[in-house]
Amino acid sequence: MSVLENFQDWKTFLAQRVTQAASAGMEKQTMENIAYQIGEYLSNHVDPKNEQERLLKELWDAGTEEQRHAMAGAMINYVQNRKQ
């Protein structure tokens, strides 16, 4: 099963990657740029697998580039600050 099949699995996967990147010394701006690129890829090439992903795609598609960058940063903050 893909991490994209279940939103909880996606959040856990993303949180692990963000933790690894931070531990390796990656700056937050770099993580946000990568998250933006991933968001662009997912929006353009991956069919949402659940209602949460569908909402994120619709918000992403409706946003400007600046708003998409903000969403990418917010997703990073979300997984960093959520309770396990």
Secondary structure as GFF3:
##gff-version 3
##sequence-region A 1 84
A	DSSP	alpha_helix	7	23	.	.	.	ID=ss1
A	DSSP	alpha_helix	28	45	.	.	.	ID=ss2
A	DSSP	alpha_helix	51	62	.	.	.	ID=ss3
A	DSSP	alpha_helix	65	81	.	.	.	ID=ss4
###
